[in-house]
Amino acid sequence: MAISNKHPGELAERLARRLTRPGERRPADGWRRESFTLPREKAREKAREFFDDFPKAAYMTEIESWRELSDGQIEFTMRRLPSAD
């Protein structure tokens, strides 16, 4: 069966549909992500709580990204596997 794509955009759209779940914009890569925007100390507490609830050894938990906003708050995303074996 030959697949015909008249435009590169059609191929890109088809591949993007394969990588995303219906109704979601993020790729279906198996990771669970939660994003937070908190004052610095609260952000540290939330990250520690997240690591306590989902230990790195079992869930491969990590801070995927973070940045300091102009108002001094920290915006960050925690990433983990959905379950431990």
Buried (B, 14 or more C-beta within 10 A) or exposed (E): EEEEEEEEEEEEEEEEEEEBEEEEEEEEEEBEEEEBEBEEEEBEEBBEEBBEEBEEEEBEBBEBEBEEEEEEBBBBBBBBBEEEE
